[in-house]
Amino acid sequence: MARLEDYSAAFYERHREGARSSARIIVPLVAELVRPASAVDVGCGTGTWLAVFRDHGVSEITGVDGEHVELAALEIPLNAFVAHDLTRPLRLGRRFDLAACLEVAEHLAADYAEQLIASLVELSDVVLFSAAIPGQGGAHHVNEQWPGYWAARFGKHGYVPVDCLRRQLWANPDVDYWYAQNALIYVRRTRLEDYPALAREHELMGGSAHALVHPRKYQEVIDWAMSLHEAG
């Protein structure tokens, strides 16, 4: 279980600019594919991604995160924020055109992985999902997994992965490498044909959720190894 001090104002401030820069690239791509009028972000932090979605015409937004989030720092209206402990099942009593959960799942113990995915599919037929891979590192990363781990859990609910973002983001320096490396869209299989662009991408990629390591992460590992060698 994460400690509240792991998610201080300084934590969100460190990540805000990278998240905003990444969202400005990724949100238009997702909006073109899904054309959502409503979106929910589970583990929204201060609401940076939702603020960008709103700038791109998504009129109904809801952000969900713990009570530790400083309300004064929110980038979305206060009435659009729901305080909720993500180790508990999430039921908002409605569905959205899009659900997002970005670099959040790794912060919850493996015991909560199935529950998190069950909560996400309860919210939407289309889920923008990104989660840290093994060795990625970060504050209180307690369940880093390869994409196949999450794909299997979505698959239990009849959702398939659409790997349509990563090749567009891979070489973009304005996108934090973890989003370029990890971002997939999961779609309820029975709804896939309602999203022709996603259906084409799913067919193109064969429904894969390949494990990838971004060159920027690889370079981090090389630099770290070289520093150990030099220190030794």
C-alpha positions as CSV (number, residue, x, y, z in Angstrom):
1,M,0.0,0.0,0.0
2,A,1.4,3.4,-1.0
3,R,2.2,5.9,1.7
4,L,0.6,9.4,1.3
5,E,4.1,11.0,1.4
6,D,4.9,9.1,-1.8
7,Y,2.3,11.3,-3.6
8,S,3.2,14.7,-2.2
9,A,2.7,18.0,-4.0
10,A,6.3,17.8,-5.1
11,F,5.6,14.4,-6.7
12,Y,2.9,15.8,-8.9
13,E,4.9,18.9,-9.7
14,R,7.8,16.8,-10.9
15,H,5.5,15.0,-13.3
16,R,3.2,17.8,-14.4
17,E,5.1,19.3,-17.2
18,G,6.0,15.9,-18.8
19,A,2.4,14.7,-18.5
20,R,1.1,17.9,-20.1
21,S,3.6,17.8,-22.9
22,S,2.8,14.1,-23.5
23,A,-0.9,14.6,-23.3
24,R,-0.8,17.4,-25.9
25,I,0.6,14.9,-28.4
26,I,-1.4,11.8,-27.4
27,V,-4.9,13.3,-26.7
28,P,-5.5,14.5,-30.3
29,L,-4.5,11.0,-31.6
30,V,-7.0,9.3,-29.2
31,A,-9.7,11.9,-29.8
32,E,-9.5,11.2,-33.5
33,L,-9.7,7.4,-33.0
34,V,-12.5,7.4,-30.4
35,R,-14.2,10.8,-30.7
36,P,-15.2,10.8,-27.0
37,A,-17.7,13.3,-25.6
38,S,-17.0,12.1,-22.1
39,A,-13.9,10.7,-20.3
40,V,-12.9,9.5,-16.9
41,D,-9.3,9.4,-15.7
42,V,-8.6,6.8,-12.9
43,G,-5.6,7.9,-11.0
44,C,-5.8,11.4,-12.4
45,G,-3.5,13.2,-10.0
46,T,-4.2,16.9,-10.4
47,G,-6.1,16.3,-13.6
48,T,-3.5,17.3,-16.2
49,W,-4.6,14.8,-18.8
50,L,-8.3,15.6,-18.4
51,A,-7.5,19.3,-18.8
52,V,-6.0,18.5,-22.2
53,F,-8.9,16.3,-23.1
54,R,-11.3,19.2,-22.3
55,D,-9.2,21.5,-24.5
56,H,-9.8,19.0,-27.3
57,G,-13.6,19.1,-27.0
58,V,-14.3,16.4,-24.4
59,S,-17.1,18.2,-22.6
60,E,-17.7,15.8,-19.7
61,I,-14.7,14.9,-17.6
62,T,-14.3,13.1,-14.3
63,G,-11.1,12.5,-12.4
64,V,-10.6,9.9,-9.7
65,D,-7.8,9.7,-7.2
66,G,-7.1,9.5,-3.5
67,E,-7.9,12.0,-0.8
68,H,-4.2,12.9,-0.8
69,V,-4.5,15.0,-3.9
70,E,-4.4,18.7,-3.0
71,L,-7.7,20.2,-4.2
72,A,-6.1,23.6,-4.7
73,A,-3.7,22.1,-7.2
74,L,-6.5,20.6,-9.4
75,E,-6.4,21.6,-13.1
76,I,-10.1,20.5,-13.5
77,P,-13.2,21.8,-11.8
78,L,-13.6,20.7,-8.2
79,N,-17.0,19.1,-9.0
80,A,-15.3,16.9,-11.6
81,F,-13.0,15.3,-9.1
82,V,-13.9,12.1,-7.1
83,A,-11.8,11.2,-4.1
84,H,-11.6,7.4,-3.9
85,D,-9.2,4.8,-2.5
86,L,-8.0,2.8,-5.6
87,T,-7.5,-0.3,-3.5
88,R,-11.3,-0.5,-3.3
89,P,-13.7,-1.3,-6.2
90,L,-14.7,1.8,-8.1
91,R,-18.4,2.3,-9.1
92,L,-19.5,5.7,-10.5
93,G,-22.9,4.6,-11.6
94,R,-22.4,5.5,-15.2
95,R,-20.3,4.8,-18.3
96,F,-18.1,7.0,-20.3
97,D,-17.0,7.1,-24.0
98,L,-13.4,6.7,-22.8
99,A,-11.6,5.7,-19.6
100,A,-8.0,6.4,-19.0
101,C,-5.5,4.9,-16.5
102,L,-2.0,6.1,-17.1
103,E,1.1,4.9,-15.2
104,V,-1.1,4.1,-12.2
105,A,-1.5,0.3,-12.1
106,E,2.2,-0.2,-11.0
107,H,1.5,1.8,-7.8
108,L,-1.0,-0.8,-6.6
109,A,0.0,-4.2,-5.2
110,A,-0.6,-7.2,-7.4
111,D,-3.5,-8.2,-5.2
112,Y,-5.5,-5.3,-6.6
113,A,-4.6,-5.8,-10.3
114,E,-7.7,-7.8,-11.2
115,Q,-9.9,-5.3,-9.3
116,L,-8.5,-2.3,-11.0
117,I,-9.1,-3.8,-14.5
118,A,-12.7,-4.8,-13.4
119,S,-13.3,-1.2,-12.3
120,L,-12.0,0.2,-15.6
121,V,-14.1,-2.0,-17.9
122,E,-17.1,-1.1,-15.7
123,L,-16.5,2.5,-16.8
124,S,-16.1,2.3,-20.6
125,D,-15.9,0.1,-23.6
126,V,-12.6,1.9,-24.6
127,V,-9.7,2.2,-22.1
128,L,-6.5,4.1,-22.7
129,F,-4.0,2.3,-20.5
130,S,-0.3,2.6,-19.7
131,A,1.6,0.8,-16.9
132,A,5.2,0.5,-16.0
133,I,7.3,-2.4,-17.3
134,P,9.7,-4.4,-15.1
135,G,12.7,-2.4,-14.2
136,Q,11.2,0.9,-15.3
137,G,11.5,2.3,-11.8
138,G,9.7,5.1,-10.0
139,A,8.1,6.2,-6.7
140,H,6.4,3.2,-5.0
141,H,6.3,1.0,-8.1
142,V,5.2,-2.3,-6.5
143,N,3.7,-4.2,-9.5
144,E,5.7,-3.5,-12.7
145,Q,4.6,-5.9,-15.4
146,W,5.0,-6.5,-19.1
147,P,1.9,-5.6,-21.3
148,G,0.9,-9.2,-21.7
149,Y,0.1,-9.4,-18.0
150,W,-2.5,-6.5,-18.3
151,A,-3.7,-7.8,-21.7
152,A,-4.6,-11.1,-20.1
153,R,-6.6,-9.4,-17.4
154,F,-8.5,-7.2,-19.9
155,G,-9.0,-10.3,-21.9
156,K,-11.0,-11.9,-19.1
157,H,-13.6,-9.2,-19.7
158,G,-13.7,-9.5,-23.4
159,Y,-11.3,-6.6,-24.2
160,V,-8.6,-6.7,-26.9
161,P,-5.5,-4.6,-27.1
162,V,-5.0,-2.1,-30.0
163,D,-1.4,-1.1,-30.3
164,C,-2.0,2.0,-32.5
165,L,-0.2,4.7,-30.5
166,R,3.3,3.6,-29.7
167,R,4.8,3.7,-33.2
168,Q,3.4,7.3,-33.6
169,L,5.0,8.3,-30.2
170,W,8.2,6.4,-30.2
171,A,10.6,9.0,-31.6
172,N,8.8,12.1,-30.3
173,P,11.0,13.9,-27.7
174,D,8.0,15.8,-26.3
175,V,6.4,12.5,-25.1
176,D,7.7,11.0,-21.9
177,Y,9.3,7.7,-22.8
178,W,7.0,5.7,-20.5
179,Y,3.9,6.7,-22.4
180,A,5.6,6.0,-25.8
181,Q,6.7,2.7,-24.4
182,N,3.5,1.5,-22.6
183,A,0.4,3.2,-24.1
184,L,-2.2,0.8,-25.5
185,I,-5.9,1.1,-26.1
186,Y,-8.2,-1.7,-24.9
187,V,-11.6,-2.1,-26.6
188,R,-14.5,-4.4,-25.8
189,R,-14.3,-6.9,-28.6
190,T,-18.0,-6.7,-29.3
191,R,-17.7,-3.0,-29.8
192,L,-14.6,-3.0,-32.0
193,E,-16.5,-2.6,-35.3
194,D,-18.1,0.6,-33.9
195,Y,-14.6,2.2,-34.1
196,P,-13.4,1.6,-37.7
197,A,-10.0,3.2,-37.2
198,L,-9.4,1.0,-34.1
199,A,-10.7,-2.1,-35.9
200,R,-8.2,-1.5,-38.7
201,E,-5.3,-1.0,-36.3
202,H,-6.3,-4.1,-34.4
203,E,-6.2,-6.2,-37.6
204,L,-2.9,-4.6,-38.7
205,M,-1.2,-5.4,-35.4
206,G,-2.9,-8.8,-34.9
207,G,-4.2,-7.9,-31.5
208,S,-0.7,-7.9,-30.0
209,A,0.5,-6.3,-26.8
210,H,4.3,-6.6,-27.4
211,A,6.8,-6.0,-24.6
212,L,8.9,-3.0,-25.7
213,V,11.7,-1.1,-24.0
214,H,12.2,2.5,-25.1
215,P,15.7,3.6,-26.2
216,R,15.6,6.4,-23.6
217,K,15.1,3.8,-20.8
218,Y,17.7,1.5,-22.3
219,Q,20.1,4.5,-22.3
220,E,19.3,5.1,-18.6
221,V,20.3,1.5,-17.8
222,I,23.5,1.8,-19.8
223,D,24.4,5.1,-18.0
224,W,23.7,3.5,-14.6
225,A,25.8,0.5,-15.4
226,M,28.7,2.6,-16.6
227,S,28.5,4.7,-13.5
228,L,28.8,1.6,-11.3
229,H,31.7,0.4,-13.4
230,E,33.5,3.7,-13.0
231,A,32.8,3.8,-9.3
232,G,34.1,0.3,-8.8
